[in-house]
Amino acid sequence: MQKRSSLRLTLSLLIFIASYSLPFFSLAQGSYIPYDRDYYHRIERYEILQGKTNPFFNTGYKPQRRDHVAKYLDSLALDSAVIRSRVDQFNLQYLAQDNWEFVEQETELSKKPFLKALYKRPGDFTYYNSDEFDIHVNPVFYINGGIETDNLRNPNRLTRGVAIRGSIDKKVGFYTYLTSSEGFFPSWVKNTAEYNGAVPGEGFWKEYETDGYSYFSALGHVNFHLTKHIEAQVGHDRNFVGEGYRSFLLSDFSNPYMFVKLNTKIWKFQLTNLWTQMNADVLYNRGRPTDGKYPQKYFSFHRLGLNVGKKLNLGFFESVMTDQIDFNYFNPFVFFRWVEQQQGSPDSIMLGMDYKWLFYPGMELYGQFALDEFVFEEFFEISGGGSKRNKYGVQLGYKYINVFGVSNLDFQFEWNQARPYTFQEKTEYQSYSNWRTPLTHPRGANFREFVGIIRYQPIPKLNLTLTGMYQMYGSDENTETNWGGDVLKNRLVGSPTGLYNNFIGQGVENQVVQSNLNASYMLKHNFFIDATHTFRRRTAEDLDSPEVNQLVQLGIRWNFLRPDYNY
């Protein structure tokens, strides 16, 4: 009761402040664009081509607001050095059409609206736009089918729903997304779902024809200005921190969660504060989620982004995971680690940083460092090697846009690694997870990974993406042992090693090589036909022969995020 009352008090306070702040500001306010790697790549590649950070938003924290993106798109329309090819012009028009209510550049109306009332604009099934009220309604649909070798049930999926966005008085933005899905996953995705007891990215599920999954997705948020430089967002969604394909700070791999966010942007600084309520665990009956009050936990996060000159952006973050609401962590400017020490170090603290350096037009270096635990002499291995308290994750990445001068041929390479026992905790319900799913990398910890991505858009409506991945990681022999890879386990229980001699890959060593080739053709605005081929090979010390999977899929999606099974 006390926890629920505290959360209601926080939300009530934000709404009270907003109600008195809104009448004094006439700033345009748009909803946030759902995070989609392909969509955001279209935006961020132009910043890399320009070789300087854009002044409208910090790409290190996603998603972004539509009105901010629209201002950036308008600035690009005048940059002939960046918008050079027919494909570049198409992408700019596509993005502008998708955010037409905020862009100043001209966007086309549909030549033949459906029934003269629907699809008056290519990107909206129906809409209403005025100074007082703006709303956009779109159907969501996805159907795919595939063939996978050595899988008794071929993967397929059906999703249908609706997406609604808009604003009130151009001061309050809102967004909601509702879908219902049934499907059968590729074998390695199903294994992940069975191991965690959760559908990746969705959480709760019901049985569908004994070996399938049925689940309901509901996302939504409302956002508003508190002052000219401070905005608030209350929602149920995911957040992503960093410039990479993966994130060690906060990723989109787990299912959505309730959050309150404050975003403060002044001069070259952007401070983001996030307070969330997450699921610590789930109740099961006969191996599936059942009714009951699931245990909760609470996550606080803040990141200070800083532009150094025009080419370098640095982000410094801190987070804390607690098993109960603690008002000490509601202070947006306090140092969490100091607060935790004052209370006897009862909570799980993470520190770290991320960066991007646009060192040359068309090229970017980026990376992250997340520190879970730190003992000086053990971190630098003065007193011994491989300390269990030496827990961190590291990312290094490189992006090259228009490779060798070939228009719209883009390359990305990324290296990730996390030491054993990173993101685990010694106290129940304080691991870096949500709904039994890692909050950062899908692999958890105790791994090394290399990811390479080639994106090519040879003609305006066709996108080709080749993703290659290599992983080396250590797994557990059984549920009782803990070699440090499963973030859901207690780091003090089941470890076969002592304080030292803990190294990446310990336990049962696994190696995974995977490639994914996808071709997407846009028939109409946000209506795609996808063809995908996936090859996956896993070897392990406890396997007599390699596991080899090949998957071919065809799909149709309409206002839907293309599924990503690269884990």
Secondary structure as UniProt FT lines:
FT   HELIX           2..21
FT   HELIX           22..24
FT   HELIX           37..50
FT   TURN            59..60
FT   STRAND          61..62
FT   HELIX           66..76
FT   TURN            77..78
FT   TURN            80..82
FT   HELIX           86..98
FT   TURN            99..102
FT   TURN            115..117
FT   TURN            122..123
FT   STRAND          126..129
FT   STRAND          133..148
FT   TURN            149..150
FT   STRAND          156..168
FT   TURN            169..171
FT   STRAND          172..184
FT   HELIX           187..196
FT   TURN            200..202
FT   STRAND          206..208
FT   TURN            209..211
FT   STRAND          212..225
FT   STRAND          230..237
FT   STRAND          240..241
FT   STRAND          257..266
FT   TURN            267..268
FT   STRAND          269..279
FT   STRAND          284..285
FT   TURN            286..287
FT   STRAND          288..289
FT   STRAND          296..308
FT   TURN            309..311
FT   STRAND          312..322
FT   HELIX           327..330
FT   TURN            332..333
FT   HELIX           336..342
FT   TURN            343..344
FT   STRAND          348..360
FT   TURN            361..362
FT   STRAND          363..373
FT   HELIX           376..379
FT   TURN            380..381
FT   TURN            388..389
FT   STRAND          391..400
FT   HELIX           403..405
FT   TURN            407..408
FT   STRAND          409..418
FT   TURN            420..423
FT   TURN            428..429
FT   STRAND          433..434
FT   TURN            435..436
FT   STRAND          437..438
FT   TURN            442..443
FT   STRAND          447..459
FT   TURN            460..461
FT   STRAND          462..475
FT   TURN            479..480
FT   TURN            487..488
FT   TURN            491..492
FT   TURN            504..505
FT   STRAND          508..524
FT   TURN            525..526
FT   STRAND          527..540
FT   TURN            541..542
FT   STRAND          547..558
//
